[in-house]
Amino acid sequence: MQTASIVSVKDLHKTYGKSGEKQYESLKGISFEVAKGEFVGIMGASGSGKTTLLNILATLDQPTSGRVEIDHQSIADLKGNQMTDFRAHKVGFIFQDFNLLDNLTNYENIALPLSLQSVSWDKIRSAITQVAQQLAIKDILDKYPTEISGGQKQRIAAARALISHPAFLFGDEPTGALDSKSARDLLEMLTRVNVAQQVPVLLVTHDPFSASYCQRILFIKDGKISQELKRGGRSRKAFYQAILNLLGTFD
């Protein structure tokens, strides 16, 4: 029996520039799916179309043609408040630069998505207690982002992304600003969440070590998916080596 896709991208094209003027085609017919519980990586050089794809999946940009569905909902059909609600309920984001508000405590940063949805404080407290225990951040909730390390900031950002129980978790170079130990801790935490809650994760990264935590990797080149590499039964270390070997064949 096939597992239903949480993310479905079909024949995605994106062209910049007005008709009659010089145009640039960033995406040239990309198609892929992410099933429930999958941990998928996207790798590509600067200019490959990775950022454009990322912005479309994040609902920050619209494709020229093609279709994107997240949790069986076409994002092209969402307008105004529908889009805001969709982002709040369906998609969790973890960014490289954390995107935390320094004038709010870590507790308040995590609570922000739910408070904007007018969720009661009793429910918010319960949700934060649960996610704080899961991510081992109970002892830093009353501190401010300026008072904690980069690795701890990223855990707070992850808690904020998970607080709404999203259908899909999106990581945009989430280890890029972290030291090696903090990066490993974050990736292992994401893996635990992915397995325990079956939340699909799409990780955009240039880092082969981060990508080695994925179950499969899509390589984008010149606006197309050029390669797909599956981990299969390999250990993470063996998969890491396979990624390095494949990257070594690229121009």
C-alpha positions as CSV (number, residue, x, y, z in Angstrom):
1,M,0.0,0.0,0.0
2,Q,1.4,3.4,-1.0
3,T,1.9,6.1,1.7
4,A,0.0,9.3,1.0
5,S,2.2,12.2,0.1
6,I,2.3,15.2,2.5
7,V,4.2,17.3,0.0
8,S,3.6,16.9,-3.7
9,V,5.4,19.0,-6.3
10,K,4.4,18.5,-10.0
11,D,6.1,19.9,-13.0
12,L,7.2,23.1,-11.3
13,H,8.4,26.0,-13.4
14,K,9.5,29.5,-12.4
15,T,10.4,32.2,-14.9
16,Y,11.5,35.6,-13.9
17,G,11.1,38.7,-16.1
18,K,8.1,40.1,-18.0
19,S,6.9,38.8,-21.3
20,G,8.7,40.5,-24.2
21,E,11.7,41.2,-22.0
22,K,14.7,39.1,-21.2
23,Q,13.6,36.2,-19.0
24,Y,15.3,33.7,-16.8
25,E,13.9,30.3,-16.1
26,S,15.0,29.3,-12.6
27,L,13.0,26.0,-12.3
28,K,12.5,23.8,-15.3
29,G,9.9,21.2,-14.5
30,I,10.7,19.9,-11.0
31,S,8.6,17.0,-9.6
32,F,8.9,15.1,-6.4
33,E,6.9,13.9,-3.3
34,V,7.5,13.6,0.4
35,A,5.6,11.0,2.3
36,K,4.5,11.1,5.9
37,G,7.5,10.3,8.2
38,E,10.2,10.9,5.5
39,F,13.3,12.9,6.1
40,V,14.4,14.4,2.7
41,G,17.3,16.6,1.8
42,I,17.7,19.1,-1.0
43,M,21.2,20.0,-2.1
44,G,22.3,22.3,-4.9
45,A,24.9,24.9,-5.7
46,S,24.2,28.6,-5.7
47,G,22.1,29.4,-8.7
48,S,20.8,25.9,-9.1
49,G,17.2,26.9,-8.4
50,K,17.3,25.6,-4.8
51,T,16.4,29.0,-3.3
52,T,13.6,29.5,-5.7
53,L,12.2,26.1,-4.9
54,L,12.6,26.9,-1.2
55,N,10.6,30.1,-1.5
56,I,7.8,28.5,-3.4
57,L,7.5,25.6,-0.8
58,A,7.6,28.2,2.0
59,T,4.6,30.0,0.3
60,L,6.8,33.1,-0.1
61,D,6.6,33.0,-4.0
62,Q,4.3,31.5,-6.6
63,P,5.4,29.3,-9.5
64,T,4.9,30.3,-13.1
65,S,3.3,26.9,-13.7
66,G,3.0,23.6,-12.0
67,R,1.4,22.6,-8.8
68,V,2.4,22.3,-5.1
69,E,0.3,20.6,-2.6
70,I,1.0,20.4,1.2
71,D,-1.2,18.1,3.2
72,H,-3.5,17.7,0.2
73,Q,-4.0,21.4,-0.1
74,S,-2.9,23.3,-3.2
75,I,-1.1,26.4,-2.1
76,A,-2.1,28.3,-5.2
77,D,-5.7,28.2,-4.0
78,L,-4.9,30.0,-0.7
79,K,-5.6,33.7,-0.5
80,G,-5.1,36.3,2.3
81,N,-6.1,35.0,5.7
82,Q,-6.2,31.4,4.3
83,M,-2.5,31.6,3.5
84,T,-1.7,33.0,7.0
85,D,-3.7,30.2,8.7
86,F,-2.1,27.6,6.5
87,R,1.4,28.7,7.4
88,A,0.5,28.8,11.1
89,H,-1.1,25.4,11.2
90,K,0.5,23.2,8.5
91,V,4.1,24.3,8.1
92,G,6.9,24.6,10.6
93,F,10.0,26.6,9.7
94,I,13.5,26.4,11.1
95,F,15.9,29.0,9.6
96,Q,19.7,29.4,9.6
97,D,19.5,32.8,11.5
98,F,17.0,31.5,14.1
99,N,14.5,34.5,13.5
100,L,13.9,34.8,17.2
101,L,12.7,38.1,18.8
102,D,15.4,39.4,21.2
103,N,12.9,41.4,23.2
104,L,10.8,38.3,24.1
105,T,11.9,35.5,26.4
106,N,12.4,32.1,24.9
107,Y,9.1,31.0,26.4
108,E,7.4,33.9,24.7
109,N,9.1,33.2,21.4
110,I,7.9,29.6,21.4
111,A,4.4,30.7,22.4
112,L,4.1,33.4,19.7
113,P,2.6,31.2,16.9
114,L,-0.1,30.0,19.2
115,S,-0.8,33.4,20.8
116,L,-1.3,34.8,17.3
117,Q,-3.9,32.2,16.7
118,S,-5.7,33.3,20.0
119,V,-5.1,29.9,21.6
120,S,-5.8,30.0,25.4
121,W,-2.9,30.4,27.7
122,D,-3.8,27.1,29.4
123,K,-3.3,25.2,26.1
124,I,-0.2,27.2,25.3
125,R,1.4,26.4,28.7
126,S,0.6,22.7,28.2
127,A,2.0,22.7,24.7
128,I,5.2,24.4,25.8
129,T,5.7,22.1,28.7
130,Q,5.5,19.1,26.3
131,V,7.8,20.5,23.6
132,A,10.3,21.8,26.2
133,Q,10.7,18.4,27.7
134,Q,11.0,16.8,24.3
135,L,13.8,19.2,23.2
136,A,15.5,19.5,26.7
137,I,15.1,23.3,26.9
138,K,13.1,23.7,30.2
139,D,16.0,25.4,32.0
140,I,16.4,28.2,29.4
141,L,12.7,29.2,28.9
142,D,12.9,32.3,31.1
143,K,16.0,33.6,29.4
144,Y,16.2,35.8,26.4
145,P,17.8,34.8,23.1
146,T,20.8,37.1,23.7
147,E,21.6,35.1,26.8
148,I,21.9,31.6,25.3
149,S,24.2,29.9,22.8
150,G,23.6,29.4,19.0
151,G,22.7,25.7,19.6
152,Q,20.2,26.6,22.3
153,K,18.7,29.3,20.0
154,Q,18.2,26.7,17.3
155,R,16.4,24.4,19.8
156,I,14.1,27.3,20.7
157,A,13.5,27.9,17.0
158,A,12.7,24.2,16.6
159,A,10.3,24.3,19.5
160,R,8.5,27.3,18.0
161,A,8.3,25.4,14.7
162,L,6.9,22.3,16.4
163,I,4.5,24.0,18.8
164,S,1.5,23.9,16.3
165,H,2.0,20.2,15.4
166,P,2.7,21.1,11.7
167,A,2.0,18.6,9.0
168,F,5.4,19.4,7.5
169,L,8.7,20.7,9.0
170,F,11.0,22.8,6.7
171,G,14.6,23.4,7.5
172,D,16.5,26.1,5.6
173,E,20.2,25.5,6.3
174,P,19.4,25.2,10.0
175,T,22.9,24.1,11.0
176,G,24.6,26.8,9.0
177,A,25.3,29.1,12.0
178,L,26.1,26.3,14.5
179,D,29.4,24.7,15.6
180,S,29.8,21.0,14.9
181,K,28.5,19.7,18.2
182,S,25.4,21.9,18.2
183,A,24.8,20.9,14.5
184,R,25.0,17.3,15.4
185,D,22.7,17.8,18.4
186,L,20.1,19.6,16.3
187,L,20.2,16.9,13.5
188,E,19.8,14.1,16.1
189,M,16.9,16.0,17.7
190,L,15.2,16.4,14.3
191,T,15.7,12.7,13.6
192,R,14.0,11.8,16.9
193,V,11.1,14.1,16.2
194,N,10.8,12.8,12.6
195,V,10.7,9.1,13.8
196,A,8.6,9.6,17.0
197,Q,6.0,11.9,15.5
198,Q,6.2,10.9,11.9
199,V,6.5,14.5,10.9
200,P,8.0,14.7,7.4
201,V,11.1,16.9,7.3
202,L,12.5,18.7,4.2
203,L,16.1,19.8,4.8
204,V,17.7,22.3,2.4
205,T,21.4,22.2,3.0
206,H,24.8,22.5,1.3
207,D,26.5,20.5,4.0
208,P,27.1,16.7,3.3
209,F,27.2,15.9,7.0
210,S,23.8,17.4,7.6
211,A,22.4,15.7,4.5
212,S,23.7,12.3,5.8
213,Y,20.9,12.3,8.4
214,C,18.3,12.3,5.6
215,Q,16.7,9.1,4.1
216,R,17.1,10.4,0.6
217,I,18.6,13.5,-1.1
218,L,17.4,15.4,-4.2
219,F,20.3,17.2,-6.0
220,I,19.2,20.2,-8.0
221,K,21.3,21.5,-10.9
222,D,20.3,24.2,-13.5
223,G,16.7,24.2,-12.4
224,K,16.2,20.4,-12.6
225,I,16.6,17.4,-10.3
226,S,19.8,15.9,-11.6
227,Q,20.3,13.1,-9.1
228,E,18.5,11.3,-6.3
229,L,20.4,9.4,-3.7
230,K,18.7,7.0,-1.2
231,R,20.2,5.9,2.1
232,G,18.6,2.5,2.1
233,G,20.2,0.2,4.6
234,R,23.5,2.1,4.8
235,S,24.7,3.5,8.1
236,R,24.8,7.3,8.4
237,K,28.6,7.3,8.0
238,A,28.4,5.1,4.8
239,F,25.7,7.4,3.5
240,Y,27.9,10.5,4.2
241,Q,30.7,8.9,2.2
242,A,28.3,8.1,-0.7
243,I,27.2,11.8,-0.7
244,L,30.8,13.0,-0.8
245,N,31.5,10.5,-3.6
246,L,28.6,11.8,-5.7
247,L,29.4,15.4,-5.1
248,G,32.9,14.7,-6.3
249,T,31.5,13.8,-9.7
250,F,29.7,17.1,-10.2
251,D,31.3,19.9,-12.3
